[in-house]
């Protein structure tokens, strides 16, 4: 890891100022991805509140548990083994 850190420092030292600013922004985004996210200033509607309540009720009726992925896949005739990451 020390070698990688030293190599990164060497590369940064060779960058011109404009590119250095871009790299600084990239590193900040990597370290704190939500900092660059826009503020959600959209108002919450009555429809939003109603749907949220329905969702909370649905989870409450099921003891806070969702639907297992295997059941969701089965609705489409699929299994976890059908996906390359699970093989």
LINHUTA-V79384 format. One record per backbone hydrogen bond with DSSP energy under -1.0 kcal/mol. CO is the residue of the C=O (numbers start at 1). NH is the residue of the N-H. If there is no record, write none. Layout:
CO_NH ; CO_NH
This chain:
1_5 ; 2_6 ; 3_7 ; 4_8 ; 5_9 ; 6_10 ; 7_11 ; 8_12 ; 9_13 ; 12_15 ; 16_20 ; 17_21 ; 18_22 ; 19_23 ; 20_24 ; 21_25 ; 22_26 ; 23_27 ; 24_28 ; 25_29 ; 26_30 ; 27_31 ; 28_32 ; 32_35 ; 39_41 ; 45_49 ; 46_50 ; 47_51 ; 48_52 ; 49_53 ; 50_54 ; 51_55 ; 52_56 ; 53_57 ; 54_58 ; 55_59 ; 56_60 ; 57_61 ; 59_64 ; 60_63 ; 62_65 ; 68_72 ; 69_73 ; 70_74 ; 71_75 ; 73_76 ; 73_78 ; 74_77 ; 79_82 ; 80_83 ; 83_86 ; 84_87
